[in-house]
Amino acid sequence: MADLPSLTPDQVAVLVPQASDIEHIGSGGQKLVFRGTISGTFYALKFSKLAATPVDELDDFATSDIAIRAKREVETMRECTSHHVVKLGPLGLSFGSAGGQQLVFFSEEFILGSDLKTHLRRDGKFAAQEVAKLGIQIGSAIKALWEFGKVHRDIKPANIMRRDSNGDYVLLDAGFAFDVDGESISVGPVGTPAYFSPEQFEFTNRRTVLDFRSDMFSLGVTMYFLATATHPFWSPGDTTQSLYSKITGFNPLAPSSIVDGFPEPLDEVIMRLLGKSPHLRFRTCDQLITALQGV
């Protein structure tokens, strides 16, 4: 796995000359993230480091796993029109070098807000109404991705932002998105094991077992965690193997057993999302959204 690049705002300004007011704002996964202004609008500028390759051999490092995942993320943002999936910025997939590093980078809309992992750590568990709203909006994002055959595969609190302006939720980071009609570069399970669906562990047969209902399971884990501040499966020290055993064989307590007064209809939705087999979850995203609107 590639490590994070080492970049200064001045180096970013050379790589992205159309950007100004550049500042480093964080990192996530394999990406170093800056904020910059392009044509008067703020955008997030995301950089990943590729394996060492001569500068004149772009075709070689453009086919690396890191580059292919960046390409997949850019294509997904470009294709998906949902308000609840982050949008591509004016800078599409780009390659360059700085400080002896070979880089792939792109821009996406800059969302003023916080990711839900930060929200949970800072503010504690979410109110039931907010959990239902989250389910509706990210459920619509899952639906939008599935309409062109994509499974996100990494839905978790750290990959969901809440806009400060209106409280809406936005799904980020489609670099691990699986295209059921295309090729996958993955030779093993990808994503975050604590949020895997049972079928994500079946990576040798993923083309026949993965669909939108896998993302539903990950959404259910996320909703459970935000509603209770307790993860339904993960405990400190867990290995991927122990998580596999829990996710495939352990039934967690219902949220209402942890949170006093938790609404029974929302309880039922979350526990249905956590069904061990895809057919135990909702048959369509619209069915999930309708159930949550009833809550």
C-alpha positions in Angstrom: 0.0 0.0 0.0 1.3 3.5 -0.9 2.0 5.9 1.9 0.8 9.5 2.0 2.7 12.0 -0.2 4.7 14.8 1.3 3.5 18.1 -0.2 3.6 21.8 0.6 1.0 24.3 -0.6 3.7 25.8 -2.9 4.2 22.5 -4.5 0.4 22.1 -5.0 0.3 25.5 -6.6 2.8 24.3 -9.2 0.9 21.1 -9.8 -2.5 23.0 -10.0 -1.7 26.4 -11.4 -5.3 27.4 -11.8 -5.8 27.1 -8.0 -5.1 29.8 -5.4 -5.4 30.3 -1.6 -4.2 26.7 -1.1 -4.1 25.2 2.4 -3.6 21.7 3.8 -6.8 20.5 5.5 -6.2 16.9 6.3 -5.7 13.4 5.0 -7.7 10.2 4.6 -6.9 6.7 3.5 -4.1 7.2 0.9 -4.9 10.8 0.1 -3.5 14.1 1.2 -6.2 16.8 1.0 -5.8 20.5 0.4 -8.4 23.3 -0.1 -7.9 25.7 -3.0 -9.9 28.3 -4.9 -10.6 27.7 -8.6 -12.5 30.4 -10.5 -13.7 31.9 -7.3 -15.0 28.6 -5.7 -13.4 26.4 -3.0 -12.6 22.8 -4.0 -10.9 19.9 -2.2 -7.7 18.9 -4.0 -6.8 15.2 -3.3 -3.3 13.7 -3.9 -2.1 10.2 -3.7 1.4 8.9 -4.2 2.2 6.2 -6.7 5.0 3.7 -6.7 8.3 5.0 -7.9 8.3 5.1 -11.7 10.3 7.3 -14.1 8.5 10.5 -15.0 8.5 9.7 -18.7 6.6 6.5 -18.1 3.1 7.9 -17.2 1.4 5.0 -19.0 3.1 2.6 -16.5 2.1 4.2 -13.3 -1.3 5.2 -14.6 -2.2 1.5 -14.5 -1.2 1.1 -10.8 -3.8 0.1 -8.3 -3.7 3.6 -6.7 -4.2 5.3 -10.1 -7.0 2.9 -11.1 -8.9 3.6 -7.8 -8.5 7.4 -8.4 -9.8 6.9 -11.9 -12.8 4.9 -10.6 -13.5 7.6 -8.0 -13.4 10.4 -10.6 -15.6 8.5 -13.0 -18.2 7.7 -10.2 -18.4 11.3 -9.2 -18.8 12.4 -12.8 -21.5 9.9 -13.5 -23.6 10.1 -10.3 -26.0 13.0 -10.1 -27.3 12.4 -6.6 -27.3 15.4 -4.3 -26.0 13.0 -1.6 -22.9 11.8 -3.5 -19.9 14.2 -3.6 -19.4 15.9 -7.0 -16.3 16.1 -9.1 -14.6 19.5 -9.3 -13.1 21.2 -12.4 -9.8 19.3 -12.2 -10.3 15.8 -13.4 -7.8 12.9 -13.1 -4.3 14.3 -13.3 -0.7 13.0 -13.0 2.4 14.9 -12.0 5.5 14.8 -9.9 6.9 16.8 -6.9 9.8 16.3 -4.6 10.7 13.1 -6.4 7.2 11.6 -5.9 4.9 10.5 -8.7 1.4 11.7 -7.9 -2.2 11.2 -9.1 -4.7 13.9 -8.1 -8.1 15.5 -8.8 -10.6 17.9 -7.4 -14.0 17.5 -5.8 -16.5 19.8 -4.3 -15.5 21.3 -1.0 -18.1 20.4 1.6 -18.2 22.8 4.6 -19.0 20.5 7.5 -17.8 17.5 9.4 -17.6 13.8 8.8 -19.8 11.6 11.1 -16.9 10.0 12.9 -15.9 13.5 14.1 -19.6 14.3 14.9 -20.0 11.2 17.0 -16.7 11.7 18.9 -17.5 15.4 19.5 -21.3 15.4 20.1 -22.1 11.8 21.2 -24.8 9.6 19.7 -27.3 11.0 17.2 -31.0 11.6 17.8 -33.3 9.0 16.3 -34.8 11.6 13.8 -31.3 12.3 12.5 -30.5 8.6 12.2 -33.6 8.2 10.1 -32.7 11.2 7.9 -29.2 9.8 7.4 -30.7 6.5 6.3 -33.0 8.2 3.8 -30.3 10.3 2.2 -27.5 7.8 2.1 -30.1 5.2 1.0 -30.8 7.5 -2.0 -27.0 7.7 -2.7 -26.8 3.9 -2.7 -29.8 3.8 -5.1 -28.1 6.4 -7.4 -24.8 4.4 -7.5 -26.7 1.1 -8.2 -28.5 2.7 -11.1 -25.3 2.5 -13.1 -24.1 -0.8 -11.5 -21.8 0.5 -8.7 -21.5 -0.8 -5.2 -19.7 1.7 -2.9 -18.2 -1.0 -0.6 -16.9 1.5 2.0 -19.9 3.2 3.7 -18.9 4.2 7.2 -19.1 7.4 9.4 -15.7 8.7 8.2 -16.9 8.6 4.6 -20.1 10.6 5.2 -20.1 14.4 5.6 -22.9 16.5 7.2 -23.2 19.9 5.5 -23.2 22.8 7.9 -25.5 24.8 5.6 -28.6 22.5 5.7 -27.7 19.4 7.7 -27.8 17.1 4.6 -25.6 14.1 4.4 -23.1 13.4 1.5 -21.3 10.1 0.7 -17.6 10.4 -0.1 -14.7 8.3 -1.4 -15.9 6.0 -4.1 -12.3 4.7 -4.8 -13.3 1.2 -3.7 -16.6 1.2 -5.7 -17.2 -2.1 -7.5 -18.6 -2.1 -11.0 -20.6 -5.3 -11.5 -20.3 -5.0 -15.3 -16.6 -4.1 -15.4 -13.3 -5.3 -14.2 -12.2 -5.2 -10.5 -8.5 -4.7 -9.6 -9.1 -6.2 -6.1 -7.6 -9.5 -5.3 -9.0 -9.6 -1.8 -11.5 -7.8 0.4 -11.3 -4.0 0.2 -12.8 -1.3 2.4 -13.1 -1.2 6.2 -13.7 -4.7 7.7 -15.8 -3.3 10.7 -18.4 -2.1 8.1 -18.2 -5.1 5.8 -21.4 -7.0 4.8 -21.1 -10.8 5.2 -20.9 -11.2 1.5 -17.9 -8.7 1.2 -15.8 -11.4 2.8 -16.7 -13.7 -0.1 -14.4 -11.8 -2.4 -13.6 -14.8 -4.6 -17.2 -14.7 -5.9 -18.1 -11.1 -5.5 -19.5 -10.6 -9.0 -22.4 -12.9 -8.2 -22.9 -12.0 -4.5 -22.4 -8.2 -4.4 -25.1 -5.7 -5.1 -26.7 -2.7 -3.5 -27.8 -4.8 -0.5 -24.2 -5.0 0.6 -24.1 -1.2 0.9 -27.4 -1.5 2.8 -25.7 -3.6 5.5 -22.9 -1.1 5.9 -25.4 1.6 6.2 -27.2 -0.4 8.9 -23.9 -0.7 10.8 -23.3 3.0 10.5 -26.9 3.9 11.6 -26.6 1.5 14.6 -23.3 3.0 15.7 -24.5 6.6 15.4 -27.8 5.8 17.2 -26.1 4.0 20.1 -22.5 5.1 20.2 -21.8 1.3 20.3 -20.6 -0.6 17.3 -22.7 -3.7 16.7 -19.8 -6.0 15.9 -16.4 -4.4 16.4 -14.5 -4.5 19.7 -10.9 -3.2 20.5 -8.3 -5.8 19.5 -10.6 -7.5 16.9 -8.8 -9.1 13.9 -10.4 -9.4 10.5 -11.0 -13.1 11.3 -12.8 -12.3 14.6 -14.9 -9.6 12.8 -15.8 -12.1 10.1 -17.1 -14.5 12.8 -19.2 -11.7 14.5 -20.6 -10.2 11.3 -21.6 -13.6 9.9 -22.7 -15.3 13.1 -23.5 -12.8 15.9 -26.8 -10.9 16.3 -26.3 -7.6 18.2 -28.9 -6.2 20.7 -31.5 -4.0 19.1 -30.7 -0.2 19.5 -33.8 0.1 21.7 -32.1 -2.2 24.2 -29.3 0.3 24.5 -31.1 3.7 24.1 -34.2 4.4 26.2 -37.2 5.4 24.2 -35.7 4.5 20.8 -38.5 4.3 18.2 -39.6 0.7 17.5 -40.1 1.3 13.7 -36.5 2.6 13.4 -35.3 -0.3 15.5 -36.9 -2.7 13.0 -35.4 -0.9 10.0 -31.9 -1.0 11.4 -32.1 -4.7 12.4 -33.5 -5.6 9.0 -30.5 -3.8 7.3 -28.2 -6.1 9.4 -29.8 -9.3 8.0 -27.0 -11.8 7.5 -28.3 -12.7 4.0 -29.1 -10.0 1.3 -32.6 -11.4 0.8 -33.4 -10.5 4.5 -32.7 -6.8 3.9 -34.9 -4.5 1.8 -35.6 -5.6 -1.8 -35.1 -2.1 -3.2 -33.7 1.2 -2.0 -37.1 2.8 -2.5 -38.5 0.3 0.0 -35.9 1.3 2.6 -36.5 5.0 2.0 -40.3 4.5 2.3 -39.9 2.6 5.6 -37.6 5.4 7.0 -40.0 8.1 5.8 -42.7 6.3 7.9 -40.4 6.6 10.9 
